[in-house]
Amino acid sequence: ELRVWLCMLWFTQFSNFGLADQNVSISVLIPMILHQKALTVEQKMCMTSIIESLQYAGDKNISSNIILGLDEFHGNNSAIDDVRQLFQKFDIAFQIIFFPASLKGQICTYWKLMANQAVSAGSDFFVMLGDDVKIVDIDWIPAVMRDFDRMHKELQLPADLFGFGCIALSDLQATGFPTFPILHKIHLKLLGELFSPLFVNQDADPFLFQLYRRWGAARFSSAKVVNTRGGVQLLEDKTYTVPRYERVHIDWKHELLGAAVDRVSHSLAALLPAAPIQRWITVDVIVPTFRVNLTILDSICRLSTSRRADVAFILVVDNPAADAAAVRALERRGNVRVRVNPRNLGAPAARN
């Protein structure tokens, strides 16, 4: 009983620890394809928006830098000079990593290599964006740090676990999908790696988000970005631009996810043997709909949940003639996903 009381006292003492008590740094990881002779207009626009947001984030206790990973670089064009000039113009700290041709299109491998480099160089947090991502909210870095701070305090985590979990930026191209998860270096310590080497260029972002749902530590930030190429392909999106590589999906929702959850659980138990962090129950509520009554759907998505339960709502619109955009507005809640069937499949198929 005394041991339990001491653990409770220890948690209470450190539950108020947060962002204001330390200096933090974040690395923005950007894989780029430079097979053309110069940066495109789109690349310059997106890169400039990212760099300007890093300048804005120059808070007294938040520092930032960029790690650039170059793919398909042949050394015979001026694109690399454009990149260097862009960074020098804004006086932003950056590093450049060159990827071998053998890794072409393996975005998840780029992600792992750049994340390891970021942590080795001393960064606390890291996120992979891209030269096709435009920043909408210039204050996204301070906003995300506040999100981590709030989550840390709500979960009453000890000081050593500040940064535990996953905060995903809100992608206006696919609201409700965690395209850009932000992680702390403690993730590498708990899991032993960023994610399995089986990931090629898809699925790692929802995998990371689903992993931390098991502790109620996966959330969306209000900070917004736009993925201008690739990302989630919505049925009703007629302007979708395919990515610059062939997409390779893997089955990650069963053995891979289960093994990762077990590994993090064991790491947490070893780190906090006296009072390990309790797992949460995760529930996905599937709601097939043909009539698409927004009032009813909104009421369903507002249902309250019990403590230590992470509930997500998946709305399956089984009527392609419905106003999908109006339904997708519900995704702004952060725990709602909307899927639109290409044709009316009927209730049984929609549930499956």
C-alpha positions in Angstrom: 0.0 0.0 0.0 2.9 2.4 0.8 4.4 1.6 -2.6 1.2 2.5 -4.4 0.8 5.7 -2.4 4.3 6.8 -3.2 3.7 6.1 -6.9 0.5 8.2 -6.8 2.4 11.0 -5.1 5.1 10.8 -7.7 2.5 11.0 -10.6 0.8 13.9 -8.9 4.1 15.8 -8.5 5.0 15.5 -12.1 1.6 15.7 -13.9 1.9 19.5 -14.0 5.2 19.2 -15.8 4.9 20.5 -19.3 6.2 22.6 -22.2 7.0 25.7 -20.1 9.5 23.7 -18.1 11.9 22.8 -20.8 13.4 23.8 -24.2 12.3 21.6 -27.1 13.4 21.2 -30.7 11.6 19.9 -33.8 12.9 18.6 -37.1 10.8 18.8 -40.3 11.8 16.0 -42.6 11.3 16.7 -46.3 11.9 14.0 -48.9 12.4 15.6 -52.4 12.7 14.4 -55.9 15.1 16.5 -57.9 15.2 14.8 -61.3 14.4 18.1 -63.0 16.9 20.9 -63.7 15.3 23.4 -61.2 12.7 23.5 -58.5 9.1 23.7 -59.8 6.9 26.6 -58.9 4.8 24.3 -56.6 8.0 23.1 -54.8 9.1 26.6 -54.2 5.7 27.7 -52.9 5.4 24.7 -50.5 9.0 24.9 -49.3 8.6 28.6 -48.7 5.5 28.1 -46.6 7.3 25.5 -44.5 10.4 27.7 -44.0 8.3 30.8 -43.0 6.4 28.7 -40.4 9.7 27.6 -38.9 10.8 31.3 -38.6 7.5 32.1 -36.9 8.1 29.2 -34.4 11.2 30.9 -33.1 9.9 30.9 -29.6 12.2 31.3 -26.7 12.0 27.6 -25.8 11.2 26.1 -29.3 13.9 25.6 -31.9 13.4 24.1 -35.3 15.4 22.8 -38.3 14.9 21.0 -41.6 16.4 17.7 -42.8 16.2 17.4 -46.5 16.3 13.9 -48.2 17.1 14.1 -51.9 15.9 11.3 -54.2 17.0 10.7 -57.8 19.6 13.4 -57.5 22.2 13.1 -60.3 24.4 16.1 -59.5 24.1 17.6 -63.0 21.3 20.2 -62.4 20.8 23.5 -60.6 17.9 22.3 -58.4 20.2 21.6 -55.5 21.5 25.2 -55.8 17.9 26.5 -55.7 17.3 24.5 -52.5 20.4 25.9 -50.8 19.6 29.5 -51.9 16.1 29.1 -50.5 17.3 28.1 -47.1 20.1 30.7 -47.0 17.6 33.4 -47.9 15.6 32.6 -44.8 18.5 31.7 -42.6 17.1 28.3 -41.6 19.2 25.5 -40.1 19.1 22.5 -42.5 20.9 19.3 -43.3 20.9 17.4 -46.6 20.9 13.6 -46.9 21.4 11.9 -50.3 19.5 8.7 -50.9 20.9 6.0 -53.2 19.0 5.2 -56.4 18.3 1.7 -54.9 15.8 3.3 -52.5 13.8 5.0 -55.2 10.2 5.4 -54.1 10.7 3.9 -50.6 9.3 6.9 -48.7 9.0 5.0 -45.4 12.7 4.2 -45.5 13.5 7.8 -46.2 11.3 8.7 -43.2 13.2 6.3 -40.9 16.6 7.5 -42.1 15.8 11.2 -41.6 14.1 10.6 -38.2 17.2 8.8 -37.0 19.3 11.6 -38.2 17.1 14.2 -36.5 17.2 12.4 -33.1 21.0 11.8 -33.4 21.4 15.5 -34.0 19.5 16.3 -30.8 15.9 17.0 -31.9 13.1 16.1 -29.6 10.2 16.0 -32.0 10.0 15.2 -35.7 7.5 15.2 -38.5 7.7 14.3 -42.2 6.0 16.7 -44.6 7.1 17.0 -48.2 7.9 19.4 -51.0 4.2 19.2 -52.0 2.8 20.2 -48.6 1.6 23.8 -48.1 1.3 25.2 -44.6 -2.1 26.8 -43.9 -1.6 27.8 -40.2 1.8 29.5 -39.8 1.8 28.9 -36.1 1.4 25.1 -36.4 4.6 24.3 -34.4 3.6 26.2 -31.2 0.1 24.8 -31.6 1.3 21.3 -31.8 3.6 21.8 -28.8 0.5 23.0 -26.9 -1.4 19.9 -28.0 1.4 17.7 -26.6 1.4 19.7 -23.4 -2.3 19.4 -23.0 -2.3 15.7 -23.7 0.5 15.1 -21.2 -1.4 16.8 -18.4 -4.8 15.2 -19.3 -3.2 11.8 -19.2 -1.3 12.7 -16.0 2.0 11.3 -17.4 5.3 11.5 -15.5 7.9 14.1 -16.6 10.0 11.5 -18.3 7.2 10.7 -20.7 6.6 14.3 -22.0 6.0 13.9 -25.7 4.5 10.4 -25.4 1.9 9.8 -28.1 1.1 11.1 -31.5 -0.3 14.5 -32.7 -1.4 14.6 -36.3 -1.7 17.8 -38.3 -5.1 18.4 -40.0 -4.8 17.8 -43.7 -7.4 19.7 -45.6 -7.0 17.3 -48.5 -8.2 14.4 -46.3 -9.6 15.7 -43.0 -9.9 12.9 -40.5 -6.9 11.0 -41.8 -3.6 11.2 -39.9 -1.4 11.9 -42.9 1.2 13.9 -40.9 1.9 12.4 -37.5 4.3 14.2 -35.2 6.3 12.1 -32.8 8.8 12.5 -29.9 12.1 10.8 -29.8 10.8 8.7 -26.9 8.8 6.7 -29.5 12.1 5.3 -30.9 13.0 4.2 -27.4 9.7 2.5 -26.7 9.2 0.7 -30.0 12.9 0.3 -30.8 12.4 1.8 -34.3 10.1 4.2 -36.1 8.1 1.3 -37.6 8.6 -2.1 -39.2 10.9 -2.2 -42.3 8.0 -3.9 -44.1 6.4 -0.5 -44.7 7.4 0.8 -48.2 5.6 4.0 -49.0 2.1 3.8 -47.6 0.2 3.1 -44.4 2.9 4.1 -41.8 1.0 7.2 -40.8 -2.3 5.5 -39.8 -0.3 2.7 -38.2 1.5 5.2 -35.8 -1.8 6.9 -35.0 -3.6 3.6 -34.3 -0.7 2.5 -32.1 -1.1 5.4 -29.7 -4.9 5.2 -29.6 -4.2 2.2 -27.3 -3.2 4.7 -24.6 -5.6 7.5 -25.5 -2.6 9.4 -26.8 -3.4 9.9 -30.5 -5.1 13.2 -31.4 -5.5 15.7 -34.2 -4.2 19.2 -34.0 -6.3 22.1 -35.1 -3.2 23.3 -37.1 -3.9 22.8 -40.8 -1.9 21.9 -43.9 -2.7 20.9 -47.4 -1.2 17.9 -49.2 -1.2 19.1 -52.8 -0.1 15.8 -54.3 -0.8 12.2 -53.3 -2.2 11.4 -49.9 -5.7 9.9 -49.5 -7.6 9.5 -52.7 -11.3 10.4 -52.1 -13.9 9.1 -54.4 -15.5 12.6 -55.0 -12.2 14.4 -55.4 -11.9 15.1 -59.1 -8.7 17.2 -58.8 -6.7 14.5 -57.0 -3.0 14.4 -58.2 -1.4 10.9 -58.0 1.9 10.6 -56.1 5.2 10.5 -58.0 5.8 6.8 -57.1 3.9 3.6 -57.3 1.9 3.1 -54.1 2.6 -0.1 -52.1 0.2 -1.1 -49.3 0.8 -3.8 -46.7 -1.4 -5.5 -44.1 -0.5 -3.7 -40.9 -3.8 -3.8 -38.9 -3.3 -7.2 -37.4 0.1 -8.9 -36.5 2.2 -5.8 -37.1 0.0 -3.5 -35.0 -0.4 -6.1 -32.3 3.3 -6.7 -32.0 4.0 -3.0 -31.8 1.4 -2.5 -29.1 2.9 -5.3 -27.1 6.4 -4.0 -27.5 5.5 -0.5 -26.3 3.5 -2.0 -23.4 6.6 -3.9 -22.3 8.8 -0.9 -22.7 6.4 1.2 -20.6 6.2 -1.5 -17.9 10.0 -1.6 -17.7 10.3 2.2 -17.6 7.6 2.5 -14.9 7.5 -0.9 -13.1 5.7 0.5 -10.0 2.8 2.2 -11.9 2.7 1.2 -15.6 0.4 3.3 -17.9 -2.9 1.5 -18.4 -4.0 0.5 -21.8 -7.2 2.0 -23.2 -10.1 0.2 -24.9 -10.4 1.2 -28.6 -13.8 1.0 -30.3 -14.7 1.8 -33.9 -18.4 2.5 -34.4 -19.5 1.8 -38.0 -22.5 3.8 -39.2 -23.8 2.9 -42.7 -26.1 5.5 -44.1 -28.1 6.0 -47.3 -30.4 8.8 -46.3 -27.5 10.8 -44.9 -29.4 12.7 -42.3 -26.7 15.1 -41.0 -28.6 15.9 -37.8 -28.7 12.3 -36.8 -25.2 11.5 -37.9 -23.9 14.5 -35.9 -25.8 13.3 -32.8 -24.2 9.9 -33.1 -20.7 11.3 -33.4 -21.3 13.4 -30.3 -22.0 10.4 -28.1 -19.9 10.6 -25.0 -17.5 7.8 -24.1 -16.3 6.4 -20.8 -13.0 7.1 -19.3 -10.0 5.2 -20.9 -12.0 4.4 -24.0 -10.9 5.8 -27.4 -13.9 5.7 -29.7 -13.9 6.5 -33.5 -16.8 6.8 -35.8 -16.7 5.5 -39.4 -19.6 6.8 -41.5 -20.1 4.7 -44.6 -22.1 6.7 -47.1 -23.9 4.1 -49.3 -25.4 6.7 -51.6 -22.9 8.2 -54.1 -25.4 10.9 -55.0 -25.3 12.3 -51.5 -23.5 15.5 -50.6 -20.2 13.9 -49.5 -18.6 17.3 -48.6 -21.4 18.0 -46.1 -20.8 14.7 -44.4 -17.0 15.1 -44.4 -17.4 18.3 -42.4 -18.0 15.9 -39.5 -14.4 14.7 -39.8 -13.3 18.0 -38.2 -14.2 16.4 -34.9 -11.0 14.3 -35.2 -12.5 11.0 -34.3 -14.7 10.7 -37.5 -13.9 9.1 -40.8 -16.2 9.1 -43.8 -16.1 6.6 -46.6 -18.2 6.9 -49.7 -19.2 3.8 -51.7 -18.8 4.1 -55.5 -22.4 2.8 -55.8 -25.3 1.7 -53.6 -24.1 -1.6 -52.1 -26.9 -2.2 -49.6 -26.7 -2.3 -45.8 -24.9 -5.7 -45.3 -22.1 -4.8 -47.8 -21.8 -1.3 -46.3 -21.4 -2.7 -42.8 -18.7 -5.1 -44.0 
